[in-house]
Amino acid sequence: MALNPFTLHCPATAAEACRLGAQYGREAAFLAGGTELLVDLRSGRRSVAHVIDLGGLTELKGIRSDGEELVIGALAVLADIAASPLVRNVLPALCETIDQMAGRQIRNLGTMGGNFSCGVPCSDTPPIACAAGAEIVIMGTEDERTVRARDFVLAPRVNVLRPGEILAEIRIPAQPPTSGACCERFTLRRGSALAVASVSAWVDLDGGSIGDARVVMGAVGPMPVFAERCAESLIGQQPGPDLFAAAGRIAAAEAQPISDLRGSEQYRRDIVQVLTARALAAASLRARGGAR
Ligand SMILES: Cc1cc2nc3c(=O)[nH]c(=O)nc-3n(C[C@H](O)[C@H](O)[C@H](O)COP(=O)(O)OP(=O)(O)OC[C@H]3O[C@@H](n4cnc5c(N)ncnc54)[C@H](O)[C@@H]3O)c2cc1C
């Protein structure tokens, strides 16, 4: 299908991009890597009169440390994030997650800001970022605001951005040396395939037991799903296979999967059960070894 005609805008600054977004509102779409948007425009899922290309906004491309936090610019390309020593030092599980998603061509174009903003339930980077306690910095025409990553997506393909706002940064807090994280992702084939389900686990050890935990499931709900009861079941407990197997059963019950081409609801719950136990075991190992 041919693209419907649109006017392309190439702002030089984020402030100008926000102004254009506010001016054209729902008639406009921001373009980052285009790996999601261009597919949507070409397939007719979406049609807009104005496309605002964020590609020239170098201010949003970097990856840096800001005091205690790791700051990933919204326009940082997935491949660069995965290869970044800064990211690998703070949250290696994010690098591993990106290495598993899509194919090389997509990772060389797609951005983390786009992965969050598209709000697709099987997007891979939001669950691990949420598990690590990330925050999202949003830039608007008037001011800047920050929301928790877990509050950014409201429903499938719907996020908290208002007209004239762009996702500017993903901020990942310093991770305690006693913590570890891991994302386990299941696909129907190797190579470029969307996740049937994923589970991101984060644990912080307090002596020999688990002091804090977060378990976030992807592709099994309208947005990243926090398995709250699963996480609670871990607190104060000694890490071990029986505990993690039981936690997997709780997470499977908390998932909100649908049945589709990639798997039935029950299949996804079964997968979540296994992935949760694996992710928790790997996260705990990392927390113990200090090699997150
Ligand atoms: C073949 C193929 C395989 C894929 N495999 C995977 C996969 O395994 N896992 C996965 O998670 N995804 C996958 N994707 C989806 C896509 O590549 C990713 O979601 C990618 O990260 C999107 O980033 P982008 O920069 O290309 O976004 P774009 O396509 O440019 O934008 C996506 C959406 O976000 C909005 N947007 C982008 N940046 C901003 C911003 N800074 N502020 C506000 N709004 C913004 C756009 O307006 C648009 O609505 C795949 C896509 C393809 C085509």
The ligand as an SDF file (V2000), in Angstrom:
LIG
                    3D

 53 58  0  0  0  0  0  0  0  0999 V2000
   10.4280   -6.3830   11.4680 C   0  0  0  0  0  0  0  0  0  0  0  0
   10.1940   -5.7290   12.8100 C   0  0  0  0  0  0  0  0  0  0  0  0
   10.5360   -6.3970   13.9570 C   0  0  0  0  0  0  0  0  0  0  0  0
   10.3280   -5.8050   15.2020 C   0  0  0  0  0  0  0  0  0  0  0  0
   10.6510   -6.5200   16.3220 N   0  0  0  0  0  0  0  0  0  0  0  0
   10.4620   -5.9740   17.5380 C   0  0  0  0  0  0  0  0  0  0  0  0
   10.8040   -6.7070   18.7170 C   0  0  0  0  0  0  0  0  0  0  0  0
   11.2880   -7.8420   18.6830 O   0  0  0  0  0  0  0  0  0  0  0  0
   10.5690   -6.1080   19.9130 N   0  0  0  0  0  0  0  0  0  0  0  0
   10.0290   -4.8560   20.0190 C   0  0  0  0  0  0  0  0  0  0  0  0
    9.8560   -4.3750   21.1370 O   0  0  0  0  0  0  0  0  0  0  0  0
    9.7030   -4.1510   18.9210 N   0  0  0  0  0  0  0  0  0  0  0  0
    9.9040   -4.6580   17.6850 C   0  0  0  0  0  0  0  0  0  0  0  0
    9.5510   -3.9510   16.5610 N   0  0  0  0  0  0  0  0  0  0  0  0
    8.9100   -2.6340   16.7110 C   0  0  0  0  0  0  0  0  0  0  0  0
    9.8370   -1.4010   16.5940 C   0  0  0  0  0  0  0  0  0  0  0  0
   10.9610   -1.6740   15.8140 O   0  0  0  0  0  0  0  0  0  0  0  0
   10.3060   -0.9020   17.9710 C   0  0  0  0  0  0  0  0  0  0  0  0
    9.1920   -0.6180   18.7870 O   0  0  0  0  0  0  0  0  0  0  0  0
   11.2010    0.3470   17.8870 C   0  0  0  0  0  0  0  0  0  0  0  0
   11.8820    0.5240   19.0920 O   0  0  0  0  0  0  0  0  0  0  0  0
   10.4030    1.5990   17.5800 C   0  0  0  0  0  0  0  0  0  0  0  0
   11.2830    2.7020   17.5910 O   0  0  0  0  0  0  0  0  0  0  0  0
   11.3350    3.7460   16.3920 P   0  0  0  0  0  0  0  0  0  0  0  0
   12.3800    4.7270   16.7520 O   0  0  0  0  0  0  0  0  0  0  0  0
   11.4970    3.0810   15.0860 O   0  0  0  0  0  0  0  0  0  0  0  0
    9.8820    4.3820   16.5100 O   0  0  0  0  0  0  0  0  0  0  0  0
    8.9980    5.0860   15.3970 P   0  0  0  0  0  0  0  0  0  0  0  0
    8.4910    4.0770   14.4500 O   0  0  0  0  0  0  0  0  0  0  0  0
    9.6950    6.2610   14.8150 O   0  0  0  0  0  0  0  0  0  0  0  0
    7.8150    5.6290   16.3330 O   0  0  0  0  0  0  0  0  0  0  0  0
    6.9320    4.7190   16.9860 C   0  0  0  0  0  0  0  0  0  0  0  0
    5.8210    5.5390   17.6540 C   0  0  0  0  0  0  0  0  0  0  0  0
    6.3350    6.2990   18.7360 O   0  0  0  0  0  0  0  0  0  0  0  0
    6.1870    7.7010   18.5050 C   0  0  0  0  0  0  0  0  0  0  0  0
    7.4520    8.3040   18.9530 N   0  0  0  0  0  0  0  0  0  0  0  0
    8.7090    7.8910   18.6330 C   0  0  0  0  0  0  0  0  0  0  0  0
    9.6150    8.5860   19.3460 N   0  0  0  0  0  0  0  0  0  0  0  0
    8.9250    9.4500   20.1130 C   0  0  0  0  0  0  0  0  0  0  0  0
    9.3240   10.4240   21.0720 C   0  0  0  0  0  0  0  0  0  0  0  0
   10.6140   10.6240   21.3990 N   0  0  0  0  0  0  0  0  0  0  0  0
    8.3470   11.1380   21.6780 N   0  0  0  0  0  0  0  0  0  0  0  0
    7.0510   10.9370   21.3620 C   0  0  0  0  0  0  0  0  0  0  0  0
    6.6140   10.0130   20.4760 N   0  0  0  0  0  0  0  0  0  0  0  0
    7.5540    9.2790   19.8600 C   0  0  0  0  0  0  0  0  0  0  0  0
    5.9060    7.8570   17.0170 C   0  0  0  0  0  0  0  0  0  0  0  0
    5.1080    8.9870   16.7410 O   0  0  0  0  0  0  0  0  0  0  0  0
    5.1640    6.5630   16.7360 C   0  0  0  0  0  0  0  0  0  0  0  0
    3.8230    6.6850   17.1190 O   0  0  0  0  0  0  0  0  0  0  0  0
    9.7540   -4.5100   15.2930 C   0  0  0  0  0  0  0  0  0  0  0  0
    9.4380   -3.8170   14.1160 C   0  0  0  0  0  0  0  0  0  0  0  0
    9.6480   -4.4070   12.8840 C   0  0  0  0  0  0  0  0  0  0  0  0
    9.2760   -3.6460   11.6370 C   0  0  0  0  0  0  0  0  0  0  0  0
  1  2  1  0
  2  3  1  0
  2 52  2  0
  3  4  2  0
  4  5  1  0
  4 50  1  0
  5  6  2  0
  6  7  1  0
  6 13  1  0
  7  8  2  0
  7  9  1  0
  9 10  1  0
 10 11  2  0
 10 12  1  0
 12 13  2  0
 13 14  1  0
 14 15  1  0
 14 50  1  0
 15 16  1  0
 16 17  1  0
 16 18  1  0
 18 19  1  0
 18 20  1  0
 20 21  1  0
 20 22  1  0
 22 23  1  0
 23 24  1  0
 24 25  2  0
 24 26  1  0
 24 27  1  0
 27 28  1  0
 28 29  2  0
 28 30  1  0
 28 31  1  0
 31 32  1  0
 32 33  1  0
 33 34  1  0
 33 48  1  0
 34 35  1  0
 35 36  1  0
 35 46  1  0
 36 37  1  0
 36 45  1  0
 37 38  2  0
 38 39  1  0
 39 40  1  0
 39 45  2  0
 40 41  1  0
 40 42  2  0
 42 43  1  0
 43 44  2  0
 44 45  1  0
 46 47  1  0
 46 48  1  0
 48 49  1  0
 50 51  2  0
 51 52  1  0
 52 53  1  0
M  END
$$$$
